[in-house]
């Protein structure tokens, strides 16, 4: 069973692993705070610093608002739990996240969500449209992967990472959204902008496609270049996100 009041691991892991645990727990709490969680489903993972290629993922059974740094489960790339714990993990989460962590050296953090707006846009044939500024900034950074059912087939991993390529964001058709980042901050801000762009697209198209304006080609070209500055933006936004958690969802760093 997952244990929301897990005994602190701070003194039993390296300082680097503890920081990864705290940052990952923060991501879970932020997703819950924004209403983007899906009960106990979907996943966020973090690579544990070091040569072992271990990563951290949520214990199956906890709501995202309950996740703490110590409750996260450490597994290897074969899905074996490599720490003493009473918890277990969702194999579907392992399939997607192990694929990305194994293929992308820069993918230290991986966020995968099933939001209403994200699935809504992922199910549209045209994908993300240049309707708003967020979409214009991101549209060239978004990859697409076709739906193959619940992510339990390990053969899908090769196709998923091939579709992702070197991009930081993905729409999984009929399924949801995905963001990767070298830092928790980069993954969070990328997902925030992608989810905001999806929500704006659903809102704009709610009155029909006929009278919706697409951004002019020149503006799309300009924002393509401007969108490459997301790393700098994320470093500014992340400290504020943590302060928000301290006010509204304290205890994630336990």
C-alpha positions as a Python dict, from the first residue, in 0.01 Angstrom:
ca = {
    (1, 'X'): (0, 0, 0),
    (2, 'X'): (111, 356, -66),
    (3, 'X'): (190, 547, 251),
    (4, 'X'): (121, 919, 249),
    (5, 'X'): (304, 963, 582),
    (6, 'X'): (628, 792, 478),
    (7, 'X'): (921, 817, 718),
    (8, 'X'): (1167, 1083, 607),
    (9, 'X'): (1445, 956, 382),
    (10, 'X'): (1648, 1277, 397),
    (11, 'X'): (1923, 1128, 614),
    (12, 'X'): (1934, 801, 416),
    (13, 'X'): (1991, 928, 62),
    (14, 'X'): (2248, 1155, -99),
    (15, 'X'): (2195, 1531, -99),
    (16, 'X'): (2156, 1515, -477),
    (17, 'X'): (1885, 1249, -460),
    (18, 'X'): (1705, 1436, -184),
    (19, 'X'): (1694, 1753, -395),
    (20, 'X'): (1553, 1555, -689),
    (21, 'X'): (1290, 1410, -455),
    (22, 'X'): (1191, 1754, -324),
    (23, 'X'): (1169, 1901, -675),
    (24, 'X'): (965, 1604, -801),
    (25, 'X'): (726, 1621, -505),
    (26, 'X'): (684, 1991, -581),
    (27, 'X'): (582, 1906, -937),
    (28, 'X'): (317, 1663, -815),
    (29, 'X'): (175, 1919, -574),
    (30, 'X'): (176, 2194, -841),
    (31, 'X'): (-14, 1971, -1084),
    (32, 'X'): (-273, 1900, -814),
    (33, 'X'): (-296, 2267, -720),
    (34, 'X'): (-377, 2356, -1082),
    (35, 'X'): (-643, 2083, -1106),
    (36, 'X'): (-448, 1887, -1367),
    (37, 'X'): (-426, 1558, -1176),
    (38, 'X'): (-634, 1250, -1257),
    (39, 'X'): (-699, 1090, -916),
    (40, 'X'): (-409, 844, -866),
    (41, 'X'): (-333, 816, -1238),
    (42, 'X'): (-78, 979, -1470),
    (43, 'X'): (279, 1026, -1360),
    (44, 'X'): (572, 1259, -1313),
    (45, 'X'): (924, 1118, -1282),
    (46, 'X'): (1276, 1234, -1210),
    (47, 'X'): (1615, 1083, -1283),
    (48, 'X'): (1823, 1017, -972),
    (49, 'X'): (2166, 1178, -1013),
    (50, 'X'): (2437, 915, -1051),
    (51, 'X'): (2550, 638, -1286),
    (52, 'X'): (2280, 383, -1195),
    (53, 'X'): (2006, 529, -1421),
    (54, 'X'): (1749, 501, -1145),
    (55, 'X'): (1444, 725, -1143),
    (56, 'X'): (1174, 832, -899),
    (57, 'X'): (802, 796, -958),
    (58, 'X'): (481, 816, -754),
    (59, 'X'): (359, 529, -535),
    (60, 'X'): (42, 387, -688),
    (61, 'X'): (-250, 487, -468),
    (62, 'X'): (-158, 836, -350),
    (63, 'X'): (-331, 1146, -478),
    (64, 'X'): (-88, 1403, -614),
    (65, 'X'): (-168, 1644, -330),
    (66, 'X'): (-40, 1378, -85),
    (67, 'X'): (299, 1318, -247),
    (68, 'X'): (606, 1396, -40),
    (69, 'X'): (976, 1370, -116),
    (70, 'X'): (1003, 1059, 103),
    (71, 'X'): (698, 880, -41),
    (72, 'X'): (840, 868, -395),
    (73, 'X'): (954, 526, -516),
    (74, 'X'): (1296, 462, -670),
    (75, 'X'): (1307, 214, -961),
    (76, 'X'): (1552, 105, -1228),
    (77, 'X'): (1494, 111, -1604),
    (78, 'X'): (1350, -242, -1589),
    (79, 'X'): (1083, -135, -1342),
    (80, 'X'): (1240, -303, -1039),
    (81, 'X'): (1195, -116, -711),
    (82, 'X'): (1542, -51, -568),
    (83, 'X'): (1456, 81, -222),
    (84, 'X'): (1288, -58, 85),
    (85, 'X'): (920, 37, 61),
    (86, 'X'): (570, -102, 107),
    (87, 'X'): (453, 86, -204),
    (88, 'X'): (430, -25, -564),
    (89, 'X'): (409, 158, -896),
    (90, 'X'): (171, 174, -1193),
    (91, 'X'): (326, -27, -1481),
    (92, 'X'): (174, 208, -1741),
    (93, 'X'): (367, 496, -1588),
    (94, 'X'): (686, 294, -1594),
    (95, 'X'): (650, 221, -1967),
    (96, 'X'): (628, 585, -2079),
    (97, 'X'): (873, 734, -1834),
    (98, 'X'): (1141, 466, -1858),
    (99, 'X'): (1138, 508, -2237),
    (100, 'X'): (1200, 881, -2221),
    (101, 'X'): (1459, 865, -1942),
    (102, 'X'): (1654, 593, -2126),
    (103, 'X'): (1654, 773, -2460),
    (104, 'X'): (1703, 1136, -2359),
    (105, 'X'): (2006, 1230, -2150),
    (106, 'X'): (1853, 1575, -2097),
    (107, 'X'): (1519, 1439, -1974),
    (108, 'X'): (1584, 1463, -1600),
    (109, 'X'): (1214, 1534, -1533),
    (110, 'X'): (917, 1397, -1728),
    (111, 'X'): (557, 1513, -1675),
    (112, 'X'): (263, 1326, -1828),
    (113, 'X'): (-97, 1446, -1781),
    (114, 'X'): (-452, 1356, -1890),
    (115, 'X'): (-621, 1697, -1862),
    (116, 'X'): (-952, 1777, -2028),
    (117, 'X'): (-800, 2046, -2251),
    (118, 'X'): (-484, 1848, -2325),
    (119, 'X'): (-677, 1539, -2435),
    (120, 'X'): (-918, 1763, -2625),
    (121, 'X'): (-642, 1912, -2839),
    (122, 'X'): (-457, 1579, -2867),
    (123, 'X'): (-774, 1437, -3022),
    (124, 'X'): (-797, 1710, -3288),
    (125, 'X'): (-650, 1617, -3626),
    (126, 'X'): (-474, 1954, -3668),
    (127, 'X'): (-311, 1933, -3326),
    (128, 'X'): (-197, 2256, -3162),
    (129, 'X'): (-306, 2554, -3368),
    (130, 'X'): (-144, 2902, -3371),
    (131, 'X'): (-449, 3061, -3211),
    (132, 'X'): (-287, 3230, -2911),
    (133, 'X'): (53, 3353, -2806),
    (134, 'X'): (130, 3044, -2596),
    (135, 'X'): (64, 2814, -2890),
    (136, 'X'): (274, 3028, -3122),
    (137, 'X'): (565, 3014, -2879),
    (138, 'X'): (542, 2637, -2848),
    (139, 'X'): (403, 2489, -3170),
    (140, 'X'): (744, 2407, -3319),
    (141, 'X'): (853, 2243, -2995),
    (142, 'X'): (563, 1994, -2985),
    (143, 'X'): (592, 1635, -3108),
    (144, 'X'): (303, 1392, -3169),
    (145, 'X'): (259, 1022, -3091),
    (146, 'X'): (-33, 808, -3203),
    (147, 'X'): (-255, 630, -2952),
    (148, 'X'): (-184, 260, -2900),
    (149, 'X'): (-403, 189, -2596),
    (150, 'X'): (-294, 174, -2231),
    (151, 'X'): (84, 210, -2219),
    (152, 'X'): (153, -145, -2102),
    (153, 'X'): (331, -273, -2413),
    (154, 'X'): (705, -219, -2383),
    (155, 'X'): (735, -236, -2762),
    (156, 'X'): (567, 106, -2775),
    (157, 'X'): (866, 268, -2605),
    (158, 'X'): (1078, 267, -2920),
    (159, 'X'): (802, 431, -3125),
    (160, 'X'): (727, 688, -2856),
    (161, 'X'): (1086, 811, -2822),
    (162, 'X'): (1128, 813, -3202),
    (163, 'X'): (824, 1041, -3228),
    (164, 'X'): (946, 1262, -2943),
    (165, 'X'): (1289, 1309, -3100),
    (166, 'X'): (1469, 1603, -2941),
    (167, 'X'): (1158, 1808, -2862),
    (168, 'X'): (1062, 1906, -2507),
    (169, 'X'): (685, 1868, -2548),
    (170, 'X'): (448, 1609, -2690),
    (171, 'X'): (78, 1559, -2754),
    (172, 'X'): (-7, 1190, -2717),
    (173, 'X'): (-301, 1148, -2953),
    (174, 'X'): (-631, 1071, -2777),
    (175, 'X'): (-433, 1046, -2454),
    (176, 'X'): (-275, 1360, -2310),
    (177, 'X'): (28, 1585, -2280),
    (178, 'X'): (395, 1528, -2200),
    (179, 'X'): (683, 1762, -2109),
    (180, 'X'): (1049, 1690, -2043),
    (181, 'X'): (1314, 1912, -1891),
    (182, 'X'): (1669, 1911, -1765),
    (183, 'X'): (1531, 2077, -1453),
    (184, 'X'): (1199, 2056, -1272),
    (185, 'X'): (1152, 2424, -1353),
    (186, 'X'): (1193, 2373, -1728),
    (187, 'X'): (955, 2078, -1736),
    (188, 'X'): (697, 2266, -1526),
    (189, 'X'): (699, 2587, -1730),
    (190, 'X'): (687, 2391, -2057),
    (191, 'X'): (385, 2196, -1936),
    (192, 'X'): (220, 2510, -1797),
    (193, 'X'): (242, 2688, -2133),
    (194, 'X'): (130, 2377, -2324),
    (195, 'X'): (-172, 2322, -2101),
    (196, 'X'): (-261, 2691, -2119),
    (197, 'X'): (-235, 2681, -2500),
    (198, 'X'): (-460, 2374, -2513),
    (199, 'X'): (-721, 2537, -2288),
    (200, 'X'): (-717, 2851, -2503),
    (201, 'X'): (-764, 2644, -2818),
    (202, 'X'): (-1062, 2457, -2674),
    (203, 'X'): (-1215, 2790, -2570),
    (204, 'X'): (-1156, 2953, -2910),
    (205, 'X'): (-1298, 2660, -3104),
    (206, 'X'): (-1603, 2626, -2882),
    (207, 'X'): (-1792, 2866, -3107),
    (208, 'X'): (-1689, 2685, -3424),
    (209, 'X'): (-1380, 2688, -3648),
    (210, 'X'): (-1512, 2922, -3916),
    (211, 'X'): (-1440, 3261, -3757),
    (212, 'X'): (-1134, 3177, -3549),
    (213, 'X'): (-826, 3380, -3636),
    (214, 'X'): (-488, 3212, -3677),
    (215, 'X'): (-180, 3419, -3594),
    (216, 'X'): (-22, 3582, -3904),
    (217, 'X'): (268, 3392, -4060),
    (218, 'X'): (517, 3668, -3974),
    (219, 'X'): (411, 3661, -3609),
    (220, 'X'): (442, 3283, -3603),
    (221, 'X'): (796, 3306, -3736),
    (222, 'X'): (887, 3567, -3477),
    (223, 'X'): (745, 3374, -3183),
    (224, 'X'): (920, 3054, -3300),
    (225, 'X'): (1251, 3220, -3217),
    (226, 'X'): (1119, 3385, -2900),
    (227, 'X'): (994, 3049, -2772),
    (228, 'X'): (1350, 2923, -2741),
    (229, 'X'): (1394, 3137, -2429),
    (230, 'X'): (1180, 2913, -2210),
    (231, 'X'): (1482, 2805, -2003),
    (232, 'X'): (1542, 3158, -1879),
    (233, 'X'): (1173, 3208, -1809),
    (234, 'X'): (1154, 2886, -1610),
    (235, 'X'): (1438, 2991, -1380),
    (236, 'X'): (1242, 3305, -1294),
    (237, 'X'): (907, 3133, -1247),
    (238, 'X'): (1014, 2830, -1039),
    (239, 'X'): (1096, 3009, -709),
    (240, 'X'): (751, 3168, -716),
    (241, 'X'): (592, 2828, -778),
    (242, 'X'): (766, 2692, -467),
    (243, 'X'): (648, 2990, -262),
    (244, 'X'): (295, 2917, -381),
    (245, 'X'): (330, 2561, -252),
    (246, 'X'): (455, 2683, 84),
    (247, 'X'): (138, 2889, 118),
    (248, 'X'): (-116, 2643, -24),
    (249, 'X'): (32, 2292, -9),
    (250, 'X'): (309, 2277, 252),
    (251, 'X'): (481, 1951, 348),
    (252, 'X'): (585, 1831, 1),
    (253, 'X'): (952, 1851, 106),
    (254, 'X'): (915, 1607, 395),
}
